[in-house]
Amino acid sequence: MRIRWPRRVFAQVLLVQLATTTGVLMLVTGLFLAPLSRQLDQGSMRQALSIARTTAAEPGLGRLLATTAPSASGPVQAEADRIRRSTGALYIVVMDRRGVRWSHTDTARIGERVSTDPSGALAGRDVMDIERGTLGLSARGKAPLRDGSGRVVGAVSVGIAYGSVRDELVRAVRGLLLYAGAALAAGALAAYAVSRRLQRRTHGLAFADISALLDEREAMLHGIREGVVALDGRGRIRLVNDEAQRLLGLGQDTAGRRLDEVLPPGRTADVLAGRVAGADLLTVSGDRVLVANRMPVRDGGAVVTLRDRTELELLGRELDSTHGLLDALRAQDHEHANRLHTLLGLLELGLYEEAAQFVADVSQAHRASAEQVAERVRDPLLSALLVGKAAIAAERGAVLRIAPATLLRERVVDPRDLVTVLGNLIDNALDVARTVEVELRAEGGRTAVVRVSDDGPGVPPALRERIFAEGWTTKSSPAHRGRGLGLALVRRLAQRYGGMARVTARAGGGAVFTVVLPEALAPDAPATGAERGGVRASGGGR
């Protein structure tokens, strides 16, 4: 019958632990029994020798060998028999120098020569050994017998029945096996408990299944387009896949380090550490907009998934901008229809000169407004943004004014960044105010200063820092994107340029947002009409 090796991890571990425990106990038992047998033999032989010495030291025993004859009723036999009964020895044999017995348990053997070699004891030496004699196997001790002058006149041989030694060894083995069995049972229970715990932890999987799962996990984690960060209960990073390293800007040596060591303080670190509760949490890491979800695990750690929403956020902002432009075009269409109706009325009334003057005034006003913006702001993207936002403001019943101090004729290093900053600030202002004033100017040759003021409710002092945090907003989110990122992106852009973004109170009520962008201008190269690009949309909230 072929014994099959179990496939389950817990079963294999249980068998290995049981085999190890049994083998260790057998080895310990064997190592204990081997010296125990020798110790029992040595103890029995020393006991026999001790009785032999005591017997040989009896006063007058040596004299009796010289004055009496060996006899079953002689004094030597009587003395030896007395000592044998009191000590429990198998036999006590007193012999003369010829090796003839003067005492024996079997009195019929008195007067006969001993069956074993007595030369060692007769030579004056103590002898210990285990030998087989007329009474069987015994542990023996032999001591020389001396007379009053110290001369060896015989010897005393004492035997301890070897069966008693064997019985003592058996009793010791029984006790040892009892303790070994108890230890084996305890070890088996401990092995079973460990194996059951391992079974729960591994869900009854086999080693091959675990290996396959690990390979599949590695392939999945490093192949998906979502970032995955696994944390333990103490906030240390267990695992981070390639996409998470790219999205968070992490290196290859992040595993095993604390989260606060690899990420700067801010909302991203708070979201990953679980200090911010909720689902689909928005955060900004560098120039990327991320959506994070955190799932706790049973050991106190967590798994965080990250999705890159930067492109979707940009598309949402462009959609907002497109809606705004459509609103502006709709407003212009209404205004154009009203002007055409007015012009038609003048023509039907025959007021031709008044009609011509009306057309000239309308054209001049529109041209003057666009030319005024283009004259003060030479970058085409920024001037187009201001003209479009002015039309949107008019449609909403608000007014967008260009501040008299506005003057930006230098070339902008990256116009899209200024479009993002200016568009976000204007959109936020138009959401809460009726009058918005924009100031855009150069400072020190290389620094761009953007200031947007409004007559809205303003920002309380306690909230002037919180409004720049990711995810903070007082507005409801549209379906296609989240709120609370516009001002966060504004501050991130300002910090990237080494500048700052702040909000203060406006005289008479309202708020003033100021953004300083050092090194954003190239003063030696004026802007040209060829510098075109996509306008980033606005959004966010305060």
C-alpha positions in Angstrom: 0.0 0.0 0.0 1.5 3.3 -1.1 1.5 6.1 1.4 0.8 9.5 -0.3 2.3 12.7 1.0 -0.5 15.2 1.8 -0.8 18.3 -0.4 -2.2 20.7 2.2 0.3 23.0 3.9 -1.1 22.4 7.4 -1.1 18.6 7.0 2.5 18.6 5.9 3.5 20.8 8.8 1.6 18.6 11.2 3.3 15.4 10.0 6.7 17.1 10.1 6.2 18.4 13.6 4.9 15.0 14.8 7.9 13.2 13.2 10.3 15.7 14.7 8.8 15.5 18.1 8.8 11.7 18.1 12.4 11.5 16.8 13.6 14.0 19.4 11.9 12.0 22.2 13.3 8.7 21.0 16.8 10.2 20.8 16.5 11.7 24.3 15.2 8.4 25.7 18.0 6.4 24.1 20.6 8.9 25.3 19.2 8.7 28.8 18.8 4.9 29.0 22.3 4.1 27.8 24.1 5.8 30.7 21.3 4.8 33.1 22.0 1.0 32.5 25.8 1.6 33.2 25.0 3.7 36.3 22.8 0.9 37.7 25.4 -1.7 37.0 28.1 0.4 38.6 25.8 1.1 41.6 25.1 -2.6 42.1 28.8 -3.5 41.9 29.8 -0.8 44.3 27.1 -2.0 46.7 28.5 -5.6 46.5 32.0 -4.3 47.1 30.9 -2.3 50.0 29.3 -5.4 51.7 32.4 -7.4 50.9 34.6 -4.8 52.5 32.3 -4.6 55.6 32.4 -8.4 55.9 36.2 -8.6 55.5 36.5 -6.0 58.3 34.6 -8.1 60.8 37.0 -8.7 63.8 38.2 -12.3 64.1 37.0 -13.5 60.7 40.6 -14.0 59.5 41.5 -15.8 62.7 38.5 -18.2 62.2 39.9 -19.2 58.8 43.1 -20.4 60.6 41.5 -22.1 63.6 38.4 -23.7 62.2 37.5 -26.0 59.3 35.0 -25.1 56.5 31.5 -26.3 57.6 27.9 -25.6 57.0 27.5 -25.1 60.8 30.8 -23.3 61.3 31.1 -19.8 62.7 32.3 -18.4 59.3 29.1 -19.6 57.6 26.9 -18.3 60.5 28.5 -14.8 60.3 28.3 -14.6 56.5 24.7 -15.8 56.6 23.8 -13.1 59.1 25.3 -10.3 57.0 23.6 -11.7 53.8 20.2 -11.6 55.4 20.7 -8.1 56.8 22.0 -6.7 53.5 19.8 -8.6 51.0 22.8 -9.9 49.0 22.4 -12.9 46.8 25.4 -14.6 48.4 28.4 -13.9 50.6 31.3 -16.3 50.0 34.3 -16.3 52.4 37.3 -18.2 50.9 40.8 -19.0 52.0 44.0 -18.4 50.0 43.3 -21.6 48.0 39.9 -20.3 46.8 38.0 -22.9 49.0 34.6 -21.7 50.1 34.0 -21.3 53.9 30.5 -19.9 53.4 27.8 -20.0 50.7 24.1 -19.6 50.3 24.0 -23.3 49.2 25.7 -25.0 52.1 26.4 -28.1 50.0 29.0 -26.1 48.1 31.0 -25.2 51.2 34.5 -26.7 51.0 34.5 -26.5 47.2 36.7 -24.2 45.1 34.9 -21.0 43.9 33.7 -21.0 40.3 35.3 -17.7 39.3 38.9 -16.5 39.4 39.7 -15.1 42.9 43.3 -14.1 42.1 42.7 -10.4 42.1 41.2 -10.3 45.6 43.8 -12.7 46.9 46.5 -10.5 45.6 45.1 -7.6 47.8 43.0 -5.7 45.3 39.3 -4.8 45.2 37.5 -6.3 42.3 34.1 -5.3 40.7 32.5 -7.1 37.8 29.4 -8.8 36.5 29.8 -12.5 36.2 27.8 -15.7 35.9 28.4 -18.2 38.7 26.7 -21.1 40.3 23.7 -18.9 41.3 23.5 -17.2 37.9 24.3 -13.7 36.7 25.2 -11.2 39.4 27.0 -8.0 40.1 30.0 -8.9 42.2 32.4 -7.2 44.6 35.5 -8.9 46.0 37.6 -7.7 48.8 40.8 -9.2 50.4 40.5 -10.7 53.9 43.4 -9.9 56.2 44.5 -11.2 59.6 45.5 -9.0 62.6 49.0 -8.4 61.1 47.6 -7.3 57.8 48.5 -10.4 55.8 46.0 -11.6 53.2 44.6 -14.8 54.4 41.6 -15.1 52.1 38.9 -13.0 50.3 35.2 -12.2 50.6 33.0 -12.3 47.5 29.5 -10.7 47.5 27.0 -11.0 44.8 23.9 -8.9 44.1 21.2 -10.6 42.0 21.3 -9.1 38.5 17.6 -9.5 38.3 17.1 -6.8 40.8 19.2 -4.5 38.7 17.2 -5.3 35.7 14.0 -4.7 37.6 15.2 -1.3 38.7 16.1 -0.4 35.1 12.7 -1.6 33.9 11.0 0.6 36.5 13.1 3.6 35.4 12.3 2.9 31.8 8.6 2.8 32.6 8.7 6.2 34.3 10.8 7.6 31.5 8.4 6.3 28.9 5.5 7.7 30.8 7.1 11.2 30.8 8.1 10.8 27.2 4.5 9.8 26.3 3.2 12.8 28.1 5.7 15.1 26.3 4.8 13.5 23.0 1.1 14.1 23.6 1.7 17.7 24.6 3.9 18.1 21.5 1.3 16.5 19.3 -1.4 18.9 20.7 0.8 21.9 20.2 1.7 20.7 16.6 -2.0 20.2 15.9 -2.9 23.7 17.3 -0.1 25.3 15.2 -1.3 23.4 12.1 -4.9 24.4 12.6 -3.8 28.0 12.9 -1.7 27.6 9.8 -4.7 26.0 8.0 -6.9 29.1 8.8 -4.2 31.4 7.7 -3.5 29.6 4.4 -7.2 28.7 3.8 -6.3 25.1 3.4 -4.1 25.7 0.3 -1.3 23.5 -0.9 2.3 24.7 -1.4 1.8 24.6 -5.1 -1.3 26.7 -4.8 0.5 29.2 -2.7 3.3 29.5 -5.1 0.9 29.9 -8.0 -1.0 32.6 -6.1 2.2 34.5 -5.4 3.2 34.4 -9.0 -0.3 35.5 -10.1 -0.3 38.3 -7.5 3.1 39.6 -8.7 1.9 39.5 -12.3 -1.4 41.2 -11.5 0.0 43.9 -9.2 2.7 45.0 -11.6 0.5 44.6 -14.7 -2.6 46.6 -13.7 -2.9 50.3 -14.4 -3.9 51.2 -10.8 -1.5 51.9 -8.0 -1.5 49.6 -5.1 0.1 50.3 -1.7 -0.1 47.7 1.1 0.6 48.9 4.7 1.0 46.9 7.9 -0.5 47.8 11.3 2.4 50.1 12.2 2.2 52.2 9.0 5.1 50.5 7.2 4.9 49.8 3.5 4.6 46.1 2.8 4.2 46.3 -1.0 4.0 49.0 -3.7 3.6 48.2 -7.3 5.1 49.9 -10.3 2.1 52.2 -11.0 2.0 53.4 -7.4 5.7 54.2 -7.6 5.0 56.3 -10.7 2.0 58.1 -9.3 3.5 58.9 -5.9 7.0 59.5 -7.1 8.5 56.7 -4.9 11.8 54.9 -5.3 12.6 51.2 -5.4 13.6 51.0 -1.7 10.3 51.9 -0.1 9.3 48.5 1.1 9.7 48.2 4.9 9.8 52.0 5.5 7.2 54.0 7.2 4.7 55.9 5.1 5.6 59.3 6.7 9.3 58.7 5.6 8.6 58.4 1.9 5.7 60.9 1.5 5.8 64.6 2.4 3.2 65.8 4.9 -0.1 66.6 3.3 -3.4 65.2 2.2 -1.9 62.4 0.1 -0.1 61.0 3.2 -3.2 61.5 5.3 -5.4 59.6 2.9 -3.0 56.7 2.6 -2.5 56.5 6.4 -6.3 56.5 7.0 -6.4 59.8 8.7 -9.1 60.9 6.2 -12.2 58.8 6.0 -14.3 58.2 3.0 -14.5 56.5 -0.4 -13.1 57.8 -3.8 -11.0 60.5 -2.0 -9.4 63.0 -4.3 -5.8 64.1 -3.7 -3.1 65.8 -5.6 0.4 64.3 -5.9 2.8 66.5 -7.7 0.9 67.5 -10.9 -1.4 64.5 -10.8 -5.0 64.2 -9.5 -5.5 60.8 -7.8 -8.5 59.0 -6.6 -7.7 56.9 -3.5 -9.6 54.1 -1.8 -8.4 52.5 1.5 -9.5 49.0 2.5 -8.4 47.8 6.1 -7.3 44.2 6.6 -7.6 42.0 9.7 -4.1 42.5 11.0 -4.5 46.2 11.4 -2.9 47.2 8.1 -4.6 48.3 4.9 -4.5 48.2 1.1 -4.8 51.5 -0.8 -5.7 51.7 -4.5 -4.8 54.8 -6.5 -6.3 55.8 -9.8 -4.8 58.5 -12.0 -7.6 60.9 -12.7 -5.5 63.7 -14.2 -6.7 63.3 -17.8 -10.3 62.9 -16.7 -10.0 66.0 -14.5 -8.6 68.0 -17.4 -11.3 66.7 -19.7 -13.9 67.8 -17.1 -12.4 71.2 -16.9 -12.4 71.5 -20.6 -16.0 70.5 -20.6 -16.7 73.2 -18.1 -14.9 75.7 -20.3 -16.8 74.5 -23.3 -20.1 75.0 -21.5 -18.9 78.4 -20.5 -18.0 79.3 -24.1 -21.4 78.0 -25.3 -23.1 80.2 -22.7 -21.1 83.1 -23.9 -21.9 82.4 -27.6 -25.6 82.0 -26.6 -25.4 85.4 -24.9 -23.7 87.0 -27.9 -26.3 85.4 -30.1 -29.1 87.0 -28.1 -27.3 90.3 -28.0 -26.6 90.1 -31.8 -30.3 89.4 -32.5 -31.4 92.4 -30.4 -28.9 94.6 -32.3 -30.2 93.3 -35.6 -33.8 94.0 -34.6 -32.8 97.5 -33.6 -31.0 98.0 -36.9 -33.9 96.6 -38.9 -36.3 99.0 -37.1 -34.1 102.0 -37.9 -33.9 101.0 -41.5 -37.7 100.5 -41.8 -38.2 104.0 -40.3 -35.9 105.4 -42.9 -33.3 106.6 -40.3 -30.4 105.6 -42.4 -27.8 107.9 -40.8 -28.8 106.7 -37.3 -28.6 103.0 -38.4 -25.1 103.6 -39.8 -24.0 105.3 -36.6 -25.5 102.5 -34.5 -23.5 99.9 -36.4 -20.3 102.0 -36.1 -20.8 102.4 -32.3 -21.4 98.7 -31.7 -18.4 97.6 -33.8 -16.2 100.2 -32.1 -17.2 99.2 -28.6 -16.5 95.5 -29.3 -13.2 96.2 -31.0 -12.1 98.5 -28.3 -12.8 96.0 -25.5 -10.8 93.2 -27.3 -8.0 95.5 -28.3 -7.8 96.9 -24.8 -7.2 93.4 -23.4 -4.7 92.4 -26.2 -2.8 95.7 -25.7 -2.3 95.0 -22.0 -1.8 91.3 -22.1 0.4 90.3 -25.1 0.1 86.5 -24.6 -2.7 85.2 -26.9 -3.8 82.5 -24.5 -4.2 84.8 -21.6 -5.9 87.6 -23.6 -8.3 85.1 -25.2 -9.1 83.7 -21.8 -9.9 87.1 -20.4 -12.2 88.0 -23.4 -14.0 84.7 -23.1 -14.5 85.0 -19.3 -15.8 88.6 -19.8 -18.5 87.2 -22.1 -19.4 84.5 -19.7 -19.6 87.0 -16.9 -21.9 89.2 -18.9 -24.2 86.2 -19.6 -24.4 85.6 -15.8 -25.3 89.2 -15.1 -21.8 89.9 -13.6 -19.1 92.2 -14.6 -15.4 91.2 -15.3 -13.1 94.2 -15.3 -9.5 94.5 -16.2 -7.6 96.4 -13.5 -5.8 99.6 -14.6 -2.5 98.2 -13.3 -2.8 95.2 -15.6 0.2 95.1 -18.0 2.0 91.9 -19.1 3.9 92.3 -22.3 6.7 89.8 -21.5 6.7 86.3 -22.9 5.3 83.7 -20.6 7.5 80.6 -20.1 4.5 78.2 -19.9 1.2 80.1 -20.7 -0.9 77.0 -19.8 0.2 77.3 -16.1 -1.0 80.9 -16.0 -4.2 80.0 -17.8 -4.8 77.3 -15.1 -4.2 79.8 -12.3 -6.2 82.7 -13.8 -9.1 80.5 -15.0 -9.6 78.8 -11.6 -9.5 82.1 -9.8 -12.0 83.8 -12.2 -14.4 80.8 -12.1 -14.4 80.7 -8.3 -15.0 84.5 -8.2 -17.9 84.4 -10.7 -19.6 81.6 -8.7 -20.1 83.9 -5.7 -19.8 87.6 -6.9 -21.3 90.1 -9.2 -18.2 92.1 -9.8 -14.8 90.6 -10.5 -11.6 92.5 -11.1 -8.5 90.9 -12.7 -5.0 92.3 -12.3 -2.1 90.6 -14.3 1.3 92.2 -14.3 5.0 91.6 -14.3 7.2 92.3 -11.3 11.0 92.4 -11.3 11.3 91.3 -14.9 10.8 87.6 -14.3 7.9 87.3 -11.8 4.2 87.2 -12.8 1.7 88.4 -10.3 -2.0 87.4 -10.6 -4.6 89.1 -8.5 -8.3 88.4 -8.7 -10.7 90.3 -6.4 -14.5 90.1 -6.0 -17.4 91.5 -4.1 -18.6 88.2 -2.8 -19.0 87.0 0.8 -15.3 86.7 1.3 -13.3 84.0 3.1 -13.2 83.9 7.0 -9.7 84.1 8.4 -10.0 80.6 9.9 -10.6 79.1 6.5 -7.9 81.0 4.5 -5.5 78.1 4.6 -8.0 75.3 4.4 -9.5 76.4 1.1 -6.2 75.5 -0.6 -6.3 71.9 0.6 -7.3 69.1 -1.8 -10.9 68.1 -1.6 -12.1 71.1 0.5 -15.1 72.8 -1.1 -18.4 74.3 -0.2 -20.0 73.5 -3.6 -21.8 70.5 -4.9 -19.8 68.4 -7.4 -20.9 68.0 -11.0 -21.3 64.4 -12.3 -18.3 64.4 -14.5 -15.6 65.4 -11.9 -15.0 66.3 -8.3 -14.7 69.6 -6.5 -12.1 71.0 -4.3 -9.1 70.7 -6.6 -8.9 74.1 -8.4 -7.3 76.1 -5.6 -5.1 73.2 -4.6 -3.7 73.1 -8.1 -3.2 76.9 -8.0 -1.1 76.6 -4.8 0.8 73.6 -6.2 1.7 75.5 -9.4 2.8 78.5 -7.3 5.0 76.3 -5.1 6.4 74.7 -8.2 7.6 78.1 -9.4 8.9 78.9 -5.9 6.1 81.4 -5.3 3.0 81.5 -3.1 -0.8 81.7 -3.2 -2.9 83.5 -0.6 -6.3 85.1 0.0 -7.0 88.3 1.9 -10.0 90.4 2.6 -11.1 93.1 0.1 -11.9 96.6 1.2 -15.7 97.0 1.3 -16.3 93.2 1.4 -15.2 90.3 -0.7 -11.9 88.4 -1.2 -8.6 89.1 -3.0 -6.7 86.1 -4.3 -3.0 86.8 -5.0 -0.6 84.4 -6.7 3.1 85.1 -7.2 4.9 83.0 -9.8 8.7 83.8 -9.9 10.7 82.8 -13.0 7.4 82.5 -15.0 8.4 85.3 -17.5 11.1 85.6 -20.1 11.4 89.4 -20.4 13.9 89.5 -23.3 11.6 87.7 -25.7 8.2 89.4 -26.3 5.2 87.3 -27.0 4.1 86.6 -30.6 0.9 85.5 -32.1 2.4 82.1 -33.1 2.4 80.9 -29.5 -0.8 79.0 -29.3 -1.9 76.1 -27.1 -4.8 74.5 -25.4 -6.5 76.5 -22.6 -6.7 74.6 -19.4 -10.1 74.8 -17.9 -11.0 76.1 -14.5 -12.7 74.6 -11.5 -12.3 74.0 -7.8 -14.0 75.7 -4.9 -13.6 77.7 -1.9 
